[in-house]
Amino acid sequence: RGMAKSNWELSGERAAAVCRVFQEPQYGINIPGERLVLMGYASFQPRERVSRGDSPDTIKQKEARNRRIEIRKIKGAHLLATGKA
């Protein structure tokens, strides 16, 4: 059996996959790679914290909601290439 991937690896892979979708022409978005920043936070910025009293089902639900992608556009930033330097 192979080693399980860490949350850091999974988080980074998830972010990289989204960046690929934004860049690859087949998806019709075509944002140049130099205009994208990817960050994976693993378990360090959860949307919902797991509490000691949580049931196993609640823990699973919270962990699933924490596996997410957040996309932010920086105010004033132009995402699509304009051909201008």
Secondary structure, 3 states (H helix, E strand, C coil): CCCCCCHHHHHHHHHHHHHHHHHCHHHCCCCCHHHCCCCCCCCCCCCCCCCCCCCHHHHHHHHHHHCCCCCCCCCCCCCCCCCCC
